[in-house]
Amino acid sequence: MVVVVYFREGCPYCGKVAKKIKEKKAEKDVEVYYCDKDFTKEEFQKKYGNDATFPRGYKKEGDQVMLIGDSESIVKYLDKNY
């Protein structure tokens, strides 16, 4: 299982999730992608919708990709699974 998280620089909610990833020592299981570095905001909105916010987390198991959700949901997921 891999967790994928989309961040935006300067976002306090993204910082909260990044802190939790380090706290749980989950860096090897979490792929982090940054807006304006790894993708554009337009690409993000086209893929996830205009109302999608940062951070946005997913878990991938094989071919299945499931939404974890926003920062609060990602933190809860990390607390439960790491």
Secondary structure by P-SEA (a helix, b strand, c coil): cbbbbbbbcccaaaaaaaaaaaaacccccbbbbbccccccaaaaaaaccccccccbbbbbcccbbbbbccaaaaaaaaaacc
